[in-house]
Amino acid sequence: MTNSCDMLQLGDDSRPELIALSVRSAVAFDATHVRARGSLFLLTEGLVVVETATGRFLAPPRGISWMPPGLPHAVQSYGPTAGYGAFLAAEFCGDLPAEPTSFQTSPLAVLVLQKAVDWQQDAPLDPAQMRLLLVLIDEIRQTPTQPLQLPWPTDARLLAIARALLADVSSPRRLEQWASWADISPRSLSRKFVQETGMTFAQWRQWARLTQALEWLATGRAVKDVALSLGYDSVSAFIKVFRQALGATPATYFNRPRGLQTVGLHDLSSQAAEGAAQSK
């Protein structure tokens, strides 16, 4: 961690209104939290997966992720990770989502997060800092979200299927076979999956495979190995599905030199400065 504070402050919902940290971890971590503060996290390297009672949410590199206050969640990282964390007092979280959410990166939000790391961590924000905090919240609120989430169904039979699918993403079982395994009719399984997750069974299964692919790729596994481990008949079929869903090939998702997912903070700052200059 390149910046530090007393972690007890993160459980204190009084002052300061915002605590920002620059963090880096060379090893994977696995932890469970319930925080009084809302959390924003900008990853510059690696992948973080957050699990709540309602689903699994991915925090991808060069995305900004949000965790509302008071929500129990487990966090697991994949590969070396680095980024910025910002912890908001609950009184400033009302305009942000009530569920974990991943947002596309906003250059302006990145600049504010970078600046906030240098703010004093044991005193209330001054007027200028408070204005920047409100800008940050407004910018995040208006930023498009990224659909990197895997909601859990609530029906016990469907949930058992979902967890079994995640435990063996390469399983060749068809919908009818999963229905028989869970003692539910195929028609009910199809209907309830859409009702409870907003996805068809096939869509949910594909996202389960893609989230597993991201976890493996983040730890350095080869694309061919990932494709075959997921049960794809060919590497090209996996690459096609991955690119259609995530806008990049598996080989470039974590290391593109200038794409949204991997543009450096310096580059984002430059983009924001260029945009401001052009608007004058």
N, C-alpha and C positions, 0 to 999 in steps of 0.2 A: 504494500500500500504506500503510495507516494504522498499521501496527505492523511492525517489522522485526527481523531477526536475521541473524547470519552464516549464509548458506545452506549453508555447509560443515557446520554443525551437523546439518542434516537428513540428511546422509549418515553421521553418526557415531552408532552404535547404543549409546553408553554413557550419558552423562547430559547434560542432565536426562531424566527418564523421559518427559516430555511437553513438547513445544514447541507453543504455540498462537499463531496470528497472526490479525489482522483484515486482510483484503485487499480491495482495490477496483481494478478495471481498466476504463478507459473504452474501451479498444480490444480487439479479439479477439486471442487468443494461440494458438499452436500449438507444442507442445513434446513431447519424448520423455523419459521418466524410467525409472530403476530405483533405487528407494530402499531403504535398509536398514531404514527405519522404515515402519510402517503409517500410512496417512493417512486421517483423517476430514475431510470437508468439508461444511459447511453453507452452501448458497447462499441468499442473500437476494434476489439479482437475477440475471437471465440464465440461460443454459443451458450446461452443459459436457458434452461427449461424450468418453468414454474408450474407446479401442480396445486390445484385447489379442489374443493369438493365438487366443483362444476366442470372441471376439465383441465387439460394441459395447454399451456401457453408458451410459445417460443419467443425468446428475446434474441433476435438475430444481430449480427454485426452491422453497425451503422444504422441501427434503428433505435428509437426511443421507446422504452417500455414503461408501463404504469401499473403500480399496485396500490389499490385504495387502502386507507387505514383500517385497522381492526379486522382484516381478513386473514385467517390462518392459511399459510401456504408453505410448501416445501420448494426449495431451490436447489438445482443441481447444474453444475457447469460441465462443459465438454471442451477439452483442449485448454491451452493457456488463454486467460481472459484479461482484458483491460478495458477501462472506460471511466465514466463519471457517474456518480450517484448523487441524487438530490432528495432530501427528506423534508417534506412539507408538513407544517402544523395542520391539524385536521380542519381548522377554520378556513383554510385556503383550498380545500379539496372539493368543495361542493359543486363546482362547475366541471369537474373531471369525471370520467366514467366510474360507475359503481362496481365494475368488474375489471379484472386485469385486461390490459389492452396494449397492443404494439402499434406504434405510430411510425410513419415515414419520417426520415430525418429532416428537420428544419434548420437551415443555416443560422437563423436568428436564435433559435432555442439553444443551439450548440454554443454560440457566442456567450449567451447569458450563463449557461452552465459553467463554461470555462472561467468566466469572470467571478462567479459565485464561489469557486473553490478558494479564492484568496480572501474572502470575507471573514471577519472575526466570528468565531464559532461560539463564543460565550456571551454575546451581547445582542440586543434587539437590532433589527435592520434600521439603517438610517433612511431618510426620505428617498434618496436617490436609489438605494438598494431595493426599497419597497416598490418603487416604480418598475424596476427591472423584474422583480418577482412577479408582478401583475402582468407584465408583458410576456414573461415566460409561460404563465398559466394560459393566457389568451392565445398565444401562438400554438401551444400544444393542443388546446381545445379545438382549434380550427384546422389542424393538420390531418390529412387523410390517414386512416388506419390501415394496417397490414393484416390480411386474414391468415395469420399464422397461429391458429388455435385448433384444438381438438376437443370439442365439448363432450362430456360424459352423458350418456342417456340415463334417465332416472329409473326406468323399469329394471328390476333386479336381473331379469333374464337377459335383457339387452346389455346391461352393464357387464355381466359375466362374459358375454360374447366380446364386448369391446376390450376388456382386459385380456382375454385370451388371444385376441388378434394382436394386441401390442406385445404380448409375450412371445408370439410366433408370427411375425409379419410375413414370413414366406409360406405360410400355410396355404395349400391349394384348395381348401374347402370352399365349396360354393355356398351361396346364400341358403339354399334348401338344406344343405348339410348342417350349417350352423343353426338353422331353425330347429332341425330334428335334435341336435345336440342340446339345445336349450329348452326343448319341449314347448315350442311356440310354432304357430303356423307360419309359413313363408310370407303369406299376405300380411299377417299382423306384424311380423318382424319388419317388413318393408315400410308399412304405414307408420308404425310407432317410431322407427328410426328417424324419419323425416320430421315427425311431430316433436320429438324430444331433442334433436340435435340440429335441426335445420339443414341436414345433409341426407342424401340417399345413403343406403348401406355401402354402395360402391364408392361414392365420394368419400365417405368417412374412412373406408379401408385404404383408399389411395392416399389420403392425408396422413393416416397412421404410418404408412410406408415411407412417405416423404419426411415426416418428422424423425423417424428412425434413421433415414438416410442422412439427414443433417447432423444428427448426433454422431454418427459414425464418421462422416466426412470431417467434422470439426476436430476429431481426434487423430486425423491423418490417414485413415484407411483409404486404399486405392479405389477409384471409381469402379473398376471391374469387379473387385471384391464386394463392394457395396451392392452393385446391381445383382450379382448372383445370390448374395445372401438374402436379398429381398424377394427372391423368387422370380425375377424377370427372366424371360427366355433369352434376351440378348442385351448387351450393354447399350446398343443404339436405342432400343425401346425404352430403357430406363432414362437415358439422356433426354429423349423427346418428351416424356412425361414431366421430368424435372424442369426442363426449360419452359414448357407451357405453363406450369404452375408457379414457378418462382422467377421467371424472367432471366435466367442465366443457366449455363451448363454446370453440372456438378463440379467440374474441375476449376471453374472460375468463381463460383459463388463466394468463397471465403478469401479469394486473393485477387479480385479484379483491381487493376491499378487506379481506376478513377470512377467506377460505377457507384451507385448510391450505397451499395452494401459495404464498400471498402474505401470510399473516399476518406482521406485523412482529415483530422480536425483542422490542420493548417489549411488544407484545400477548401474545406467548408467555410472557414473564416475568410479566405480570399474570395470565394464566390459571393458571400454576403456583402463584402466591401465593394466588389465590382457591381453588384446589383444596386447598392445604395448610390454609387457614383453615376450609374446610368439613369437613375430616376431623378437626378437633379436637373 
